Amino acid sequence: MPLDYEAARGLLDQLFSEAEQDLLCETAPSLPEGLAEHFEIVFRSNTQAYREVLVGCAIARLQET
């Protein structure tokens, strides 16, 4: 199924706003159990491409559901 770029952009904007509000309120993000360590490894890396791919894959996966 092809990616709906308009919907992906809207979802990314919405999720960014939510994350921004959580950051301003100093609210820690909720992660499924067992994934926090894996996300920590990705975000500790100096390679920005890892984070970009993670976001892209997550958005594509969300559009599948």
C-alpha positions as CSV (number, residue, x, y, z in Angstrom):
1,M,0.0,0.0,0.0
2,P,1.5,3.4,-1.0
3,L,2.2,5.9,1.7
4,D,-0.3,8.8,2.0
5,Y,2.1,11.7,2.4
6,E,-0.6,14.2,3.3
7,A,-1.9,12.0,6.1
8,A,1.7,11.2,7.2
9,R,2.5,14.9,7.4
10,G,-0.7,15.6,9.4
11,L,0.1,12.8,11.8
12,L,3.7,14.0,12.2
13,D,2.5,17.6,12.9
14,Q,0.0,16.3,15.5
15,L,2.5,14.0,17.2
16,F,5.1,16.7,17.3
17,S,2.7,19.1,18.9
18,E,1.9,16.5,21.6
19,A,5.6,15.8,22.2
20,E,6.3,19.5,22.4
21,Q,3.6,19.9,25.1
22,D,4.9,16.9,27.0
23,L,8.4,18.5,27.0
24,L,7.1,21.8,28.2
25,C,5.2,20.1,31.0
26,E,8.2,17.9,31.8
27,T,6.1,14.8,31.2
28,A,8.1,11.7,30.3
29,P,7.0,9.9,27.1
30,S,5.2,6.6,27.6
31,L,6.8,3.7,25.8
32,P,5.6,0.1,25.6
33,E,7.3,-2.1,28.2
34,G,10.7,-3.4,27.1
35,L,11.2,-0.8,24.4
36,A,12.7,2.1,26.4
37,E,16.2,0.6,26.4
38,H,16.1,0.2,22.6
39,F,14.9,3.7,22.0
40,E,17.6,5.0,24.4
41,I,20.3,3.3,22.3
42,V,18.9,4.9,19.1
43,F,18.6,8.4,20.6
44,R,22.1,8.1,22.2
45,S,23.7,7.7,18.7
46,N,25.3,10.7,17.0
47,T,23.9,9.4,13.7
48,Q,20.7,11.4,12.9
49,A,19.7,9.0,10.2
50,Y,18.8,6.4,12.8
51,R,16.3,8.7,14.4
52,E,14.9,9.8,11.0
53,V,14.4,6.2,9.9
54,L,12.7,5.3,13.2
55,V,10.2,8.2,12.9
56,G,9.5,7.3,9.2
57,C,9.0,3.6,10.0
58,A,6.7,4.4,12.9
59,I,4.6,6.7,10.8
60,A,4.3,4.2,8.0
61,R,3.4,1.5,10.5
62,L,0.7,3.7,12.1
63,Q,-0.8,4.3,8.6
64,E,-1.1,0.6,8.1
65,T,-3.4,0.2,11.1
